[in-house]
Amino acid sequence: MTVSTTPPAPTASPDTARRAMIDSQLRVSGVNDPAVLAAMGKVAREQFVPAEARGHAYIDRAIPLGDGRALPAPLVHGLMLSEALPRTGERVLVVTGGSTYLAALVEAMGALVDSVDAAAVATAKRSAAPYDLVLIDGAIEQLPGALADALAEGGRVVTGLLLRGVTRLASGRKLGGEVQLLPLAEVGIPVLGDFVRAKSWSF
């Protein structure tokens, strides 16, 4: 995954840039669900990045957030929401990676949203569990047991998945108390270091 540190200078107002994001990044890549596009057209992405990055919040690259974290490119969120399709009234848990932008998008789609930072997943209280949907705003190597437990039977999870050094969109469903993730499209997604397997030695 490449994270840009020297983005181009802004050339358009936020409203114009948001519309260009939808037309030139999302629609051309197959993100066409009306609810997804409406949410991404409504929520001001520039309000969820550092002040110095607001002028280029809509570029088609991840935005550094500091401390090794990054806001995924708009297409990543468009693809995640198209796969998940949060429904009005559903209980959704969003695991954040430094920004609550994805949680704001899900809320704009009518779901009941709780959010928790990735670093706090193991200790966070989840009084609204079980959830119908868990969204993880980054790529993981393994699904923490705490998140599988927070998911209702039959509930869905959509996340980034790091497999052999490549990130992919992935989804799964909790059946029989177990969650299996199915890798989907290959796409650049910032990796959440909190969910990376510890390295082990072999001889």
C-alpha positions in Angstrom: 0.0 0.0 0.0 1.3 3.4 -0.9 0.4 6.4 1.3 0.9 9.8 -0.3 2.9 12.3 1.7 3.1 15.0 -1.0 -0.4 15.3 -2.5 -1.2 17.8 -5.3 -2.4 21.3 -4.5 -6.2 21.6 -4.2 -7.9 23.1 -7.2 -11.6 22.9 -6.3 -14.1 23.7 -3.5 -15.0 20.8 -1.2 -18.5 20.4 -2.8 -17.0 20.3 -6.3 -14.3 17.9 -5.1 -16.9 15.6 -3.5 -18.9 15.5 -6.7 -15.8 14.7 -8.7 -14.9 11.9 -6.2 -18.3 10.3 -6.9 -18.1 10.7 -10.7 -14.5 10.0 -11.4 -13.5 7.5 -8.6 -16.6 5.7 -7.4 -19.0 5.3 -10.4 -16.2 4.3 -12.8 -15.1 1.6 -10.4 -18.6 0.1 -10.0 -19.8 1.8 -6.9 -23.3 2.8 -7.9 -25.6 2.0 -5.1 -27.8 5.1 -4.5 -27.6 5.0 -0.7 -23.8 4.7 -0.8 -23.4 7.5 -3.2 -25.9 9.7 -1.3 -24.0 9.2 2.0 -20.6 9.9 0.4 -22.0 12.9 -1.3 -23.4 14.2 2.0 -20.6 13.6 4.5 -17.8 16.2 4.4 -14.7 14.0 4.2 -12.5 17.1 4.7 -13.7 17.3 8.3 -12.2 14.0 9.2 -8.6 14.6 8.2 -5.9 16.8 9.7 -6.3 20.6 9.0 -3.3 20.6 6.6 -4.9 17.8 4.6 -8.3 19.2 4.1 -7.6 20.8 0.7 -6.8 17.3 -0.8 -9.2 15.2 1.2 -10.9 13.8 -1.9 -7.8 12.6 -3.8 -7.8 8.9 -4.7 -5.1 8.0 -2.2 -5.0 7.3 1.5 -4.5 10.4 3.8 -1.9 10.1 6.6 -3.4 10.8 10.0 -0.3 10.5 12.1 1.0 7.7 14.4 1.3 5.4 11.4 -2.4 5.5 10.6 -4.2 6.6 7.5 -7.7 7.3 6.2 -8.3 4.9 3.3 -8.9 6.3 -0.2 -12.6 7.1 -1.0 -12.9 4.0 -3.3 -12.1 1.7 -0.3 -15.0 3.1 1.7 -17.3 3.0 -1.4 -16.5 -0.7 -2.0 -16.9 -1.5 1.7 -20.3 0.1 2.0 -21.4 -1.5 -1.3 -20.5 -4.9 0.0 -22.0 -4.3 3.5 -25.1 -2.2 2.5 -26.0 -1.1 6.0 -29.8 -0.9 6.4 -31.9 1.6 8.3 -32.2 0.6 11.9 -29.4 -2.0 11.9 -27.0 -2.0 14.7 -23.5 -1.5 13.3 -20.1 -1.5 15.1 -17.4 0.5 13.2 -13.8 -0.2 14.2 -11.9 3.0 13.5 -8.3 3.5 12.5 -7.8 7.1 13.5 -10.8 8.7 11.9 -14.6 8.4 12.4 -15.4 9.1 8.7 -16.6 5.6 8.0 -18.9 5.7 11.1 -20.4 9.0 9.8 -21.1 7.5 6.4 -22.8 4.5 8.0 -24.9 6.8 10.2 -25.9 8.8 7.1 -27.3 5.6 5.7 -29.7 5.3 8.6 -28.0 2.7 10.8 -27.5 2.8 14.5 -23.8 3.2 14.9 -21.3 2.5 17.7 -17.6 3.1 17.1 -14.5 1.8 18.8 -10.8 2.5 18.1 -8.9 -0.5 16.9 -6.4 -0.1 19.7 -9.2 -0.4 22.3 -11.1 -3.4 20.8 -10.0 -5.8 23.5 -11.2 -3.7 26.4 -14.0 -1.6 24.9 -17.5 -2.1 26.3 -20.2 -3.1 23.8 -23.5 -2.6 25.5 -25.4 -2.5 22.2 -24.1 -5.9 21.1 -25.0 -8.1 19.4 -24.4 -6.2 16.2 -25.9 -6.9 12.8 -22.8 -5.6 11.1 -19.2 -5.0 12.0 -17.1 -2.8 9.7 -13.3 -2.5 10.2 -11.8 0.6 8.7 -8.5 -1.0 7.6 -6.8 -4.2 6.8 -6.3 -7.0 9.4 -4.5 -10.3 9.4 -7.0 -12.0 11.7 -10.4 -11.2 13.2 -10.2 -10.6 16.9 -12.3 -12.9 18.9 -13.9 -9.9 20.7 -15.3 -8.7 17.4 -16.6 -12.2 16.4 -18.3 -12.4 19.8 -19.9 -8.9 19.3 -21.5 -10.1 16.0 -25.1 -11.5 16.1 -25.7 -15.0 14.7 -26.2 -14.4 10.9 -24.5 -11.0 11.2 -22.1 -9.7 8.7 -18.5 -8.4 8.8 -16.7 -6.3 6.1 -13.1 -5.5 6.4 -9.7 -5.2 4.7 -7.7 -8.4 4.8 -3.9 -8.7 4.6 -2.9 -11.9 2.9 0.7 -12.7 2.0 1.5 -9.0 1.9 -1.5 -8.0 -0.3 -4.6 -6.2 1.0 -8.0 -7.2 -0.2 -11.6 -6.4 0.6 -13.2 -9.3 2.5 -16.5 -10.1 4.0 -18.0 -12.9 6.1 -21.0 -13.9 8.1 -21.4 -15.5 11.5 -22.8 -18.9 11.2 -22.9 -21.5 14.0 -20.9 -19.1 16.2 -18.0 -19.0 13.7 -16.9 -16.2 11.3 -15.1 -17.1 8.1 -13.7 -14.2 6.0 -13.9 -14.5 2.2 -11.3 -12.4 0.3 -12.8 -10.4 -2.5 -11.2 -7.7 -4.7 -7.6 -6.7 -4.3 -7.4 -3.1 -3.3 -4.9 -0.9 -1.4 -6.1 -0.6 2.2 -4.1 0.8 5.1 -3.1 -2.0 7.5 -4.2 -1.7 11.1 -1.1 -2.7 13.1 -3.3 -3.5 16.1 -4.6 -6.6 14.3 -1.4 -7.9 12.8 -0.2 -11.3 13.9 2.8 -11.5 16.1 5.8 -12.8 14.1 7.0 -16.2 15.1 10.3 -18.1 14.4 10.5 -21.4 12.7 13.5 -23.7 12.1 
